[in-house]
């Protein structure tokens, strides 16, 4: 079974942001997953796992930052 591939628009919807905002995140956040480089893909595509892993990491970072602020 192959994983479904997400388009730029799909990823923006998943994150609840606009496509231009996603372009900004891709440019500014070096931790954002790189699109897959597969033969036959003319546009960037990601797996759901790539995006959810990145989202979980960002949530963990935000949680850690909040905890550090409350204990300081």
Secondary structure, 3 states (H helix, E strand, C coil): CCCCEECHHHHHHHHCCCHHHHHHHHHHCCCCCCCCCCCCCCCCCEEHHHHHHHHHHHHHHHHHHHHHHHHC
